Amino acid sequence: MAPKQKPKAGPSSRLPNWPPFAPLVPEADLALHPRLPGQIMTISSFWTAALCKNYLSFLSSLPLTTTPGKPKKGEAVRVNDRFQVDDAAFAERLWSDTALKNLVLGTAEGGLDLSAAQRRELWGGDVIGLNSNIRIYRYTKGQFFDQHYDDSNNVAIQSPGSSAVPARTTWTLLLYLTAPATGCIGGETVFYPEPAPSKKKSKEPPPEPVVCEPEVGLALLHRHGAQCMLHEGREVLQGEKWVIRSDLCVRR
């Protein structure tokens, strides 16, 4: 009898029956906070604790695949359980049915007060939606994601009733569902800023890392591609760290 093969970690062909986005914090009570200007943005309470708990229950039923402990040449070590699916409808819901779209585009009160040119420079172009490649990450005790950079990818944005629009990913979106309040200890996302060009050869110590501790319902956006900062997901010491991942996309 032939040995069973481990399932591959590629996108699933079956679309999950995602729970509704309810309850949500009113848009007027949310704001986009520059954690590190031009590099890291956060939205506290983007999802409510009740919504996160509901999604945790649902996501636990998905067929997660453990990533291999030995990465391909040139890739960072990542040990976690994951599920990914190409779901344009869910990406559109996460973009338009929450406050994310209006905060990023600056039409909500909590958005950044920028000119059109400044907004394009910040996001890397005209933002048109989220990457339909939805990834679910679960990190259990001892799992982590070593220091790495996130690549930019060419994709297509498919809106209901319209043809696909060529796009490019520019910022990573991480939505945390667990935190120390739910028993998740460790698992911080840590960014390592580079010293200013004029100080690269100086004897001054490098800039302090930016440590983003998971918070229930926190949305974290960070620039990726050519301007991506070196970062890592620290080891989870206790409990489970759950994250929903997508990417901001600009027209190309």
C-alpha positions as CSV (number, residue, x, y, z in Angstrom):
1,M,0.0,0.0,0.0
2,A,1.5,3.3,-1.0
3,P,2.3,5.7,1.8
4,K,0.0,8.6,2.3
5,Q,1.3,12.0,1.1
6,K,1.1,15.1,3.3
7,P,-1.3,17.7,2.0
8,K,0.3,20.6,0.2
9,A,0.1,24.1,1.6
10,G,-1.3,25.6,-1.6
11,P,-4.6,27.5,-1.8
12,S,-7.7,25.5,-1.2
13,S,-10.2,25.1,-4.0
14,R,-13.2,25.0,-1.7
15,L,-14.4,28.4,-0.4
16,P,-15.2,28.5,3.3
17,N,-18.6,29.6,4.5
18,W,-17.2,32.6,6.4
19,P,-19.2,33.9,9.4
20,P,-20.7,37.4,9.0
21,F,-18.7,40.5,10.2
22,A,-20.8,41.2,13.3
23,P,-20.6,42.9,15.6
24,L,-18.2,45.6,14.4
25,V,-17.0,48.8,16.1
26,P,-18.6,51.8,14.4
27,E,-16.3,53.4,11.8
28,A,-16.4,56.7,13.7
29,D,-14.7,55.1,16.7
30,L,-11.8,53.7,14.7
31,A,-8.6,55.4,13.5
32,L,-5.5,54.6,11.5
33,H,-2.4,55.1,13.8
34,P,1.1,55.5,12.3
35,R,3.2,53.2,14.5
36,L,6.2,54.0,12.4
37,P,5.5,56.7,9.8
38,G,5.6,55.4,6.2
39,Q,6.2,51.8,7.4
40,I,3.8,50.5,10.1
41,M,0.1,51.4,10.6
42,T,-2.4,49.9,13.2
43,I,-6.1,50.0,13.8
44,S,-7.0,49.1,17.3
45,S,-10.3,47.2,17.8
46,F,-10.7,46.8,14.1
47,W,-12.6,43.6,15.0
48,T,-14.5,43.2,18.3
49,A,-13.5,40.6,20.8
50,A,-16.9,38.8,20.1
51,L,-16.2,38.7,16.4
52,C,-12.7,37.4,16.9
53,K,-14.0,34.7,19.2
54,N,-16.6,33.7,16.6
55,Y,-14.0,33.5,13.9
56,L,-11.6,31.5,16.1
57,S,-14.3,28.9,16.6
58,F,-14.9,28.8,12.8
59,L,-11.2,28.8,11.7
60,S,-10.4,25.9,14.1
61,S,-12.6,23.7,11.8
62,L,-10.6,24.5,8.7
63,P,-8.0,21.9,7.4
64,L,-4.8,23.5,8.5
65,T,-1.4,22.3,7.1
66,T,1.8,22.5,9.1
67,T,4.6,24.3,7.2
68,P,7.8,22.3,6.8
69,G,10.5,23.0,9.4
70,K,13.2,23.0,6.7
71,P,12.6,25.9,4.4
72,K,13.7,26.2,0.7
73,K,17.0,27.8,0.0
74,G,16.9,31.5,0.7
75,E,13.7,31.3,2.7
76,A,13.3,32.1,6.4
77,V,12.4,29.3,8.9
78,R,8.7,29.3,9.6
79,V,6.9,26.8,11.7
80,N,3.2,27.2,11.9
81,D,-0.1,25.8,10.8
82,R,-1.9,27.5,7.9
83,F,-4.8,27.5,5.5
84,Q,-5.0,29.6,2.4
85,V,-7.7,30.2,-0.2
86,D,-8.2,32.4,-3.2
87,D,-11.5,34.1,-2.2
88,A,-12.2,37.4,-4.0
89,A,-15.6,37.8,-2.3
90,F,-14.2,37.5,1.2
91,A,-11.4,39.9,0.3
92,E,-14.0,42.4,-1.0
93,R,-16.0,42.0,2.2
94,L,-13.0,42.6,4.4
95,W,-12.1,45.7,2.4
96,S,-15.6,47.3,1.9
97,D,-17.8,45.9,4.6
98,T,-15.5,47.0,7.4
99,A,-13.9,50.5,8.1
100,L,-10.7,49.5,6.3
101,K,-11.5,51.0,2.9
102,N,-12.5,54.4,4.2
103,L,-9.7,54.6,6.7
104,V,-7.1,53.8,4.0
105,L,-8.6,56.1,1.4
106,G,-9.0,58.9,4.0
107,T,-12.8,59.3,3.6
108,A,-13.3,58.3,7.3
109,E,-12.6,60.7,10.2
110,G,-10.0,58.4,11.5
111,G,-8.1,58.3,8.3
112,L,-4.8,60.2,7.7
113,D,-5.1,63.8,6.6
114,L,-3.1,63.5,3.3
115,S,-3.3,65.0,-0.2
116,A,-4.0,62.6,-3.0
117,A,-0.3,62.6,-4.0
118,Q,0.8,61.9,-0.4
119,R,-1.7,59.1,-0.2
120,R,-0.4,57.5,-3.4
121,E,3.2,57.8,-2.1
122,L,2.3,56.2,1.2
123,W,0.5,53.2,-0.1
124,G,2.6,52.8,-3.3
125,G,-0.2,53.8,-5.7
126,D,-3.9,54.0,-5.9
127,V,-5.3,51.4,-3.5
128,I,-8.2,49.4,-5.1
129,G,-8.7,46.6,-2.6
130,L,-7.3,43.5,-0.9
131,N,-5.4,40.5,-2.3
132,S,-7.9,37.6,-2.8
133,N,-5.2,35.2,-1.5
134,I,-6.5,34.9,2.1
135,R,-4.1,33.2,4.6
136,I,-5.0,31.9,8.0
137,Y,-2.0,31.4,10.4
138,R,-2.0,29.5,13.7
139,Y,1.1,29.5,15.9
140,T,1.1,27.1,18.8
141,K,3.7,26.9,21.6
142,G,7.2,26.8,20.2
143,Q,6.2,27.9,16.7
144,F,7.6,31.1,15.1
145,F,8.5,32.9,11.9
146,D,12.2,33.8,11.6
147,Q,13.5,37.2,10.3
148,H,12.4,37.8,6.7
149,Y,11.1,40.3,4.2
150,D,7.6,40.2,2.5
151,D,7.6,40.2,-1.3
152,S,5.4,42.3,-3.5
153,N,3.3,40.4,-6.0
154,N,1.4,41.1,-9.2
155,V,-2.2,40.0,-8.8
156,A,-5.7,40.8,-10.1
157,I,-8.6,42.4,-8.2
158,Q,-12.0,41.0,-9.0
159,S,-14.9,43.1,-7.9
160,P,-18.5,41.7,-8.2
161,G,-20.0,42.4,-11.6
162,S,-16.8,43.8,-13.1
163,S,-13.7,42.4,-14.9
164,A,-10.5,41.8,-13.2
165,V,-8.1,44.7,-12.6
166,P,-4.3,44.2,-12.8
167,A,-2.9,45.1,-9.4
168,R,0.2,44.9,-7.2
169,T,0.5,44.2,-3.5
170,T,2.3,46.9,-1.5
171,W,1.4,46.5,2.2
172,T,0.9,43.4,4.3
173,L,-2.4,43.2,6.4
174,L,-2.3,41.2,9.6
175,L,-5.5,40.8,11.7
176,Y,-4.8,39.4,15.1
177,L,-7.5,37.3,16.7
178,T,-5.7,36.3,19.9
179,A,-3.5,38.1,22.5
180,P,-2.2,37.8,26.1
181,A,-5.8,38.5,27.1
182,T,-6.8,35.1,25.5
183,G,-3.8,33.2,26.8
184,C,-1.4,33.8,23.9
185,I,2.0,34.7,25.4
186,G,4.8,35.6,23.0
187,G,4.3,35.8,19.3
188,E,5.1,39.5,19.0
189,T,5.7,40.9,15.4
190,V,9.1,42.7,15.6
191,F,10.4,45.1,13.0
192,Y,14.1,46.1,12.7
193,P,14.6,49.6,11.2
194,E,17.7,50.3,9.3
195,P,20.0,53.1,10.4
196,A,19.8,56.3,8.4
197,P,22.3,56.3,5.4
198,S,24.4,58.9,7.1
199,K,24.8,56.7,10.2
200,K,25.4,53.3,8.6
201,K,29.1,53.5,9.2
202,S,29.0,55.2,12.6
203,K,29.5,53.5,15.9
204,E,26.1,54.5,17.1
205,P,23.9,51.5,18.1
206,P,21.2,50.5,15.6
207,P,17.7,51.8,16.0
208,E,15.6,50.0,18.6
209,P,13.3,47.3,17.2
210,V,9.6,48.1,16.9
211,V,7.7,45.5,18.9
212,C,4.0,45.0,18.1
213,E,2.3,42.8,20.6
214,P,-0.8,40.9,19.5
215,E,-4.0,42.5,20.5
216,V,-7.5,41.0,20.0
217,G,-8.9,42.6,16.9
218,L,-5.9,44.6,16.0
219,A,-5.2,45.3,12.3
220,L,-1.6,45.9,11.5
221,L,-0.4,47.1,8.1
222,H,3.2,47.2,7.1
223,R,5.0,48.1,3.9
224,H,6.4,45.3,1.9
225,G,8.3,44.7,-1.3
226,A,11.5,46.8,-2.0
227,Q,10.9,49.0,1.0
228,C,10.0,46.1,3.4
229,M,11.6,46.2,6.8
230,L,13.3,43.1,8.2
231,H,10.8,41.5,10.6
232,E,9.9,38.4,12.5
233,G,7.1,36.6,14.4
234,R,8.6,35.7,17.7
235,E,8.1,32.3,19.2
236,V,4.8,31.6,20.9
237,L,5.5,30.7,24.5
238,Q,2.0,29.7,25.6
239,G,-1.4,29.4,24.1
240,E,-2.2,30.0,20.4
241,K,-1.6,33.0,18.1
242,W,-4.2,33.3,15.3
243,V,-3.8,35.7,12.4
244,I,-5.8,36.5,9.2
245,R,-3.4,37.7,6.4
246,S,-4.1,39.6,3.2
247,D,-2.4,42.5,1.4
248,L,-3.3,46.0,0.2
249,C,-3.3,46.2,-3.6
250,V,-2.7,49.2,-5.9
251,R,-3.6,49.5,-9.5
252,R,-0.8,48.7,-12.0
